[in-house]
């Protein structure tokens, strides 16, 4: 904790801006991945990222949701064609 206090106590604003950009990038990473993998649910995933960033478990769930969109459709279509 002391390490974080020392970093934030410095007057290096460029580092703080880079740190904020890094945090926002990780916070909304599931939404960015949803643009590639699950475009159909992008808006919902984007909204879910806001509160999910406060919980690692919820963030992980949103990450799974964002990256498995096309895979679920692919397997659902395969089951439909087999029946």
Secondary structure as UniProt FT lines:
FT   HELIX           2..9
FT   HELIX           13..27
FT   HELIX           29..37
FT   HELIX           39..41
FT   HELIX           42..52
FT   TURN            53..54
FT   HELIX           56..67
FT   HELIX           69..82
//
